[in-house]
Amino acid sequence: MMVAVGNLICYGAGALDLEVVFGDRIGETQFKRLTIIAALALGLAVGVTCWAVSERVRVSDEWVAADASRDAGY
């Protein structure tokens, strides 16, 4: 679903005259401007994901039981 929304947004951005919006600041052609906008959007999405998601270490119950039985013997 989110991919479809992204495709629609990019389709709309491609239909806009980005030279009027940005001038020559971020590229000389429409394709270069769209590429830079897409790269910035991707970087923003990855940054938000890295900030928002914390990793958790999953430990199997079998490993915990094996460690407990091994430690009990020493």
N, CA, C and O of each residue as an XYZ file, in Angstrom:
296
protein
N       0.819     -1.187      0.000
C       0.000      0.000      0.000
C       0.871      1.262      0.000
O       0.607      2.202     -0.749
N       1.904      1.275      0.839
C       2.758      2.454      0.926
C       3.559      2.664     -0.359
O       3.861      3.800     -0.724
N       3.904      1.573     -1.042
C       4.636      1.699     -2.300
C       3.765      2.398     -3.331
O       4.242      3.248     -4.084
N       2.486      2.038     -3.364
C       1.566      2.672     -4.305
C       1.426      4.168     -4.025
O       1.354      4.971     -4.955
N       1.389      4.539     -2.758
C       1.294      5.952     -2.395
C       2.553      6.685     -2.834
O       2.471      7.790     -3.369
N       3.710      6.083     -2.613
C       4.971      6.679     -3.038
C       5.041      6.842     -4.548
O       5.529      7.856     -5.046
N       4.555      5.844     -5.275
C       4.541      5.938     -6.735
C       3.648      7.074     -7.206
O       4.001      7.794     -8.140
N       2.510      7.238     -6.579
C       1.607      8.325     -6.960
C       2.220      9.696     -6.664
O       2.081     10.628     -7.457
N       2.893      9.811     -5.530
C       3.542     11.080     -5.183
C       4.651     11.398     -6.186
O       4.777     12.539     -6.630
N       5.453     10.397     -6.544
C       6.524     10.622     -7.521
C       5.964     10.914     -8.903
O       6.531     11.723     -9.638
N       4.876     10.280     -9.267
C       4.239     10.571    -10.547
C       3.780     12.024    -10.585
O       3.960     12.714    -11.589
N       3.191     12.480     -9.494
C       2.758     13.872     -9.406
C       3.932     14.831     -9.422
O       3.860     15.891    -10.043
N       5.018     14.468     -8.741
C       6.209     15.333     -8.736
C       6.833     15.394    -10.117
O       7.368     16.432    -10.508
N       6.773     14.298    -10.864
C       7.302     14.291    -12.219
C       6.477     15.140    -13.165
O       6.988     15.648    -14.164
N       5.209     15.292    -12.852
C       4.331     16.096    -13.702
C       4.510     17.596    -13.433
O       4.161     18.420    -14.279
N       5.042     17.950    -12.276
C       5.267     19.359    -11.953
C       6.471     19.906    -12.706
O       7.375     19.157    -13.076
N       6.476     21.184    -12.926
C       7.647     21.838    -13.502
C       8.572     22.215    -12.349
O       8.418     23.275    -11.741
N       9.526     21.347    -12.053
C      10.392     21.543    -10.890
C      11.377     22.685    -11.085
O      11.966     23.158    -10.113
N      11.568     23.135    -12.308
C      12.438     24.286    -12.532
C      11.829     25.542    -11.932
O      12.546     26.404    -11.423
N      10.508     25.647    -11.992
C       9.832     26.803    -11.392
C       9.964     26.743     -9.866
O      10.147     27.771     -9.215
N       9.870     25.542     -9.305
C       9.908     25.380     -7.853
C      11.325     25.549     -7.310
O      11.524     26.283     -6.342
N      12.320     24.880     -7.918
C      13.673     24.857     -7.374
C      14.685     25.670     -8.172
O      15.752     25.994     -7.651
N      14.381     26.005     -9.407
C      15.357     26.698    -10.240
C      16.480     25.746    -10.625
O      16.250     24.547    -10.783
N      17.678     26.264    -10.775
C      18.836     25.431    -11.125
C      19.658     25.032     -9.903
O      20.796     24.582    -10.038
N      19.092     25.194     -8.728
C      19.854     24.907     -7.511
C      20.151     23.427     -7.325
O      21.221     23.078     -6.826
N      19.227     22.542     -7.715
C      19.439     21.115     -7.449
C      19.545     20.281     -8.716
O      19.366     19.064     -8.661
N      19.828     20.892     -9.839
C      20.019     20.125    -11.067
C      19.577     20.903    -12.286
O      18.829     21.877    -12.196
N      20.066     20.442    -13.441
C      19.748     21.151    -14.668
C      18.524     20.568    -15.369
O      17.845     21.278    -16.111
N      18.231     19.288    -15.147
C      17.116     18.646    -15.847
C      16.073     18.158    -14.843
O      16.338     18.049    -13.646
N      14.900     17.872    -15.357
C      13.803     17.364    -14.525
C      14.202     16.048    -13.864
O      13.910     15.823    -12.689
N      14.873     15.175    -14.627
C      15.275     13.877    -14.089
C      16.262     14.033    -12.939
O      16.142     13.344    -11.926
N      17.231     14.925    -13.081
C      18.201     15.140    -12.001
C      17.510     15.683    -10.756
O      17.844     15.290     -9.638
N      16.566     16.567    -10.941
C      15.833     17.108     -9.786
C      15.033     16.020     -9.088
O      15.037     15.930     -7.861
N      14.341     15.186     -9.877
C      13.570     14.093     -9.279
C      14.477     13.100     -8.564
O      14.121     12.584     -7.505
N      15.640     12.831     -9.136
C      16.590     11.910     -8.510
C      17.066     12.446     -7.169
O      17.146     11.696     -6.196
N      17.378     13.716     -7.107
C      17.838     14.315     -5.853
C      16.721     14.314     -4.813
O      16.963     14.027     -3.641
N      15.507     14.632     -5.235
C      14.374     14.621     -4.305
C      14.135     13.210     -3.785
O      13.892     13.026     -2.592
N      14.201     12.204     -4.672
C      14.002     10.809     -4.250
C      15.098     10.358     -3.299
O      14.816      9.658     -2.326
N      16.345     10.743     -3.559
C      17.456     10.366     -2.677
C      17.307     11.006     -1.301
O      17.571     10.363     -0.284
N      16.887     12.260     -1.265
C      16.668     12.926      0.028
C      15.506     12.286      0.791
O      15.578     12.118      2.008
N      14.445     11.933      0.080
C      13.302     11.282      0.731
C      13.702      9.914      1.275
O      13.291      9.539      2.373
N      14.500      9.170      0.515
C      14.967      7.865      0.979
C      15.856      8.014      2.213
O      15.710      7.271      3.183
N      16.771      8.970      2.171
C      17.635      9.214      3.325
C      16.845      9.612      4.566
O      17.158      9.184      5.677
N      15.824     10.430      4.367
C      14.962     10.822      5.484
C      14.211      9.624      6.048
O      14.119      9.466      7.265
N      13.675      8.781      5.174
C      12.935      7.596      5.630
C      13.845      6.631      6.381
O      13.451      6.085      7.412
N      15.049      6.416      5.880
C      16.000      5.523      6.564
C      16.413      6.121      7.906
O      16.525      5.399      8.897
N      16.638      7.422      7.944
C      17.004      8.077      9.199
C      15.923      7.968     10.257
O      16.212      7.692     11.421
N      14.686      8.183      9.857
C      13.566      8.068     10.804
C      13.436      6.627     11.285
O      13.185      6.386     12.466
N      13.606      5.673     10.378
C      13.516      4.262     10.767
C      14.629      3.896     11.746
O      14.375      3.221     12.744
N      15.850      4.331     11.473
C      16.969      4.037     12.382
C      16.760      4.675     13.747
O      17.129      4.097     14.770
N      16.179      5.847     13.765
C      15.933      6.534     15.032
C      14.805      5.859     15.807
O      14.877      5.758     17.032
N      13.776      5.401     15.123
C      12.568      4.931     15.793
C      12.620      3.466     16.212
O      11.911      3.073     17.138
N      13.435      2.653     15.560
C      13.433      1.215     15.816
C      14.621      0.860     16.689
O      15.759      1.229     16.397
N      14.342      0.142     17.762
C      15.432     -0.350     18.600
C      15.498     -1.865     18.464
O      14.474     -2.546     18.412
N      16.716     -2.375     18.408
C      16.893     -3.809     18.234
C      16.754     -4.520     19.572
O      17.128     -4.000     20.624
N      16.208     -5.715     19.494
C      16.098     -6.554     20.678
C      16.775     -7.884     20.397
O      16.639     -8.429     19.301
N      17.492     -8.405     21.357
C      18.142     -9.701     21.208
C      17.154    -10.769     21.629
O      16.647    -10.767     22.751
N      16.891    -11.680     20.707
C      15.970    -12.765     21.019
C      16.787    -13.978     21.434
O      17.713    -14.388     20.733
N      16.438    -14.544     22.573
C      17.133    -15.707     23.097
C      16.146    -16.853     23.143
O      15.067    -16.739     23.726
N      16.521    -17.955     22.526
C      15.662    -19.134     22.502
C      15.623    -19.767     23.890
O      16.616    -19.743     24.617
N      14.478    -20.330     24.255
C      14.347    -21.003     25.545
C      15.288    -22.200     25.642
O      15.748    -22.538     26.732
N      15.574    -22.840     24.522
C      16.490    -23.976     24.517
C      17.894    -23.521     24.904
O      18.586    -24.225     25.639
N      18.322    -22.370     24.428
C      19.647    -21.860     24.766
C      19.734    -21.524     26.244
O      20.753    -21.787     26.884
N      18.676    -20.947     26.787
C      18.673    -20.585     28.204
C      18.744    -21.848     29.058
O      19.475    -21.886     30.047
N      17.987    -22.885     28.682
C      18.004    -24.137     29.441
C      19.383    -24.814     29.327
O      19.882    -25.354     30.314
N      19.993    -24.792     28.149
C      21.316    -25.406     27.967
C      22.365    -24.657     28.792
O      23.227    -25.284     29.409
N      22.301    -23.354     28.809
C      23.247    -22.566     29.597
C      23.063    -22.815     31.097
O      24.039    -22.900     31.843
N      21.807    -22.929     31.530
C      21.540    -23.171     32.958
C      22.050    -24.542     33.377
O      22.631    -24.678     34.454
N      21.843    -25.564     32.545
C      22.298    -26.905     32.908
C      23.829    -26.989     32.856
O      24.431    -27.695     33.665
N      24.456    -26.288     31.928
C      25.903    -26.289     31.844
C      26.504    -25.555     33.032
O      27.507    -25.996     33.593
N      25.898    -24.436     33.420
C      26.416    -23.671     34.546
C      26.205    -24.392     35.873
O      26.988    -24.212     36.806
N      25.165    -25.198     35.965
C      24.882    -25.908     37.207
C      25.925    -26.986     37.479
O      26.167    -27.334     38.634
N      26.539    -27.512     36.433
C      27.540    -28.571     36.591
C      28.890    -28.051     37.037
O      29.731    -28.846     37.456
N      29.131    -26.774     36.967
C      30.442    -26.226     37.317
C      30.437    -25.675     38.675
O      31.458    -25.169     39.140
